[in-house]
Amino acid sequence: MPAERTAVRTSVLGVRHHGPGSARAVRAELERLAPDVVLIEGPPEADDLVPLAGSPEMEPPVALLAHVPGEPSRAVFWPFAAFSPEWQAIRYALDAGVPVRFCDLPAAVALAYRRDEGEEAPADPIGALAAAAGYDDPERWWEDVVEHRAGTTPFEVVAEAMAAVREGRAPSAREARREAYMRRTLRRAVKDGFRDIAVVCGAWHAPAFTDPQPAAADDRLLRGLPRVGVEVTWVPWTHGRLASRSGYGAGVTSPGWYEHLFTAADRPVERWLARVAEVLREEGLPVSSAHVVEAVRLAGSLAALRGRPLAGLDEVTEAARAVMCEGEEARVELIRRRLVVGERLGRVPGDTPMVPLQRDLRAEQRRLRLKPDAADRDLDLDLRKPLDLSRSRLLHRLALLGVPWGTPLQARGRGTFREPWRLAWRPEFDVALIEAGVWGTTVPDAAAARAVAAAEADGVALADVTSLVERCLLADLPTALPRVLAALSARAALDPDVTRLMAALPAMARARRYGDVRGTSADGLDAVLASMLARIRVGLPSALTGLDDDAARDLLRHLDAVHAATALLSEEDRREWLAALRGVAARDDLHGLADGRLTRILLDAGELDAEEAARRTALATSAGQEPARVACWMEGFLAGGGLPLVHDRRLLGLLDRWLCGLSAESFIAVLPLLRRTFGRFDAPERRAIGERVRAGGGPKAGTDEVDEERAAGAVLTVLTILGRAGE
């Protein structure tokens, strides 16, 4: 730099952290000033990362992430959007070849302090200035004064206004430390020989750079501050995380709108409403160019009535609501989600500092053609296809690592090869990946190590280990499965509670079939399943003893689940299970719910014929039984649906006679149980039962009567299908 330049010129550009008008003004002012160094509010540990912002692969929104290794809760982000003044200052400096330094308190110091220091909430200078100007909305005031302002932004006036707001207000301890460090960074820049210095910081801090605070006082304030080890990198960010409603303290209400204002300098209202029309058309809504013209006129009229220099977000939203959305708030919410906030996800260069696990995931995303996206995206996988199967395994592995990029959805249809997901990438997943790096350098290795550690942890519940077995099979982790199965076998052998074994077995039975559906080896699973089922069979009689109503319902829920799961096991296991149920069903001390449910299960499985089922029903509904027990028996027997009453006239007749024989008091007592039982039937079942009763009761139901005239059409159709219509 020229030696004759001895005087120091410091230009302080106080801005709002995210605003298109501020961003344009900062860029224009820096080009006018041509400083030889730019100081920006941010962590000084990131100085060496600034050159990455000039990479063509870097696409905002992005954020600087500082975190304490090993403590995921201690992390802080500095987000930047294309319309952030600090981002434009960085890009100007890189384009002009000017050095950039961050001047905020180091992240190592900021993260050493916990958030429970009891400091007062930061001031809201924008709100104070808006109130002084007669505005009830700080966002609207800032837009009118800065974001929609024609010409340059008066940074000196902004600094004077902030000084007036700060007058008489003592900064908090944290703010005092931050501003002391900012002044120290400015002095260091002067000491290093820079003579034309531009500072880009939050407007609130602008007066701090003109504060005649001596260096010694700042040094005393900063001396002895605690520090922690931190790592800093760039990570992708989203517009949703820039929104104030996400909890971001410096967020704005409308990042998508602000990006539009920044990128569409000419005719922003017309271009915005054209985008609104495009979004609505994509949803199949009829929006014409005439709608756009009328909405533009209405927005302009509203802005004129309110004395605004340009139609703001309020005006264009009201115009869209009235003209394009026909007053429907659901359509307005769609516009807010898709455009006002937006769904943009940034991108960082490949040479950004990352832990190996992050790099492995990026390689997997490229290989599997799964691009991260902030917007919700449904993905229907066909597990018969190698690419989709690999995608499924990756999503399950990430879930084991605490990175729920995908959320499984309920599959439509009966095919087990379909696996629907909903994908949405969140910025905090990068923090989770950094922390998960301790488990391994690749996604499968880290997921396997994490699963084994969770299965072998002290005090882990049997159901949790069972879930891990299922998840290891879904994620195809053959190196982890043997150890997780060993942990499961040990837990099952030591667990005396039959109910917990019953709760764990269905997931194991489901996992057993993955070897067929997903091509995953489930070696060792059969032995564990057989052992668990054998212990359930042995412990079932005692588990069904001495139950009250609530305990009986809870146990029968597990009993139904185990019975359904045995359909996925071998024929021998199924036969042994049904034999155990037959033995228990022969007891006469069972709770009514259990007695009725076991009878129904055995009937549906073909272990009881209709004659025997009718005999048991007659015994259960005989006059010597308490009405409450009979109602419980019926609840258990009919829990699987009312088809037996539709197809078996004897069962319906027995139930009908029992109900007709109840006294008024007994009927009132059992009515809640009966209503709950019959209320679970499908509507066609209830209708068919009612028609049979109306036709004269169970034994003489009208199924033997055939209306030949009404049946003739159906008979002709069947004969036509069989090719025998002429017979």
Secondary structure by P-SEA (a helix, b strand, c coil): ccccccbbbbbbbbbccccaaaaaaaaaaaaaacccbbbccccccccccccccccccccccbbbbbbcccccccccccccccccaaaaaaaaaaaacbbbbbccccaaaaaaccccccccccccaaaaaaaaaccccaaaaaaacccccccccaaaaaaaaaaaaaccccccaaaaaaaaaaaaaaaaaaaacccbbbbbccccccccccccccaaaaaaaacccccccbbbbbbbbcccccccccccccccccaaaaaaaaacccaaaaaaaaaaaaaaaaacccccaaaaaaaaaaaaaaaaaaccccccaaaaaaaaacccccccaaaaaaaaacccccbbbbbbcccccccaaaaaaaaaaaaacbbbbccbbbbbbccccaaaaaaaaaaaaaaaaccccccccccccccccbbbbbbbbbcaaaaaaaaaccccccaaaaaaaaaaaaaacccccaaaaaaaaaaaaaaccccaaaaaaaaaaaaaaacccaaaaaaacaaaaaaaaccccccccccaaaaaaaaaaaaaaaacccccccccaaaaaaaaaaaaaaaaaaccccaaaaaaaaaaaaaaaacccccaaaaaaaaaaaaaaccccaaaaaaaaaaaacccccaaaaaaaaaaaaccccccccccaaaaaaaaaaaaaccaaaaaaaaaaaaaaaaaccaaaaaaaaaaaaacccccccccccccccaaaaaaaaaaaaccccc
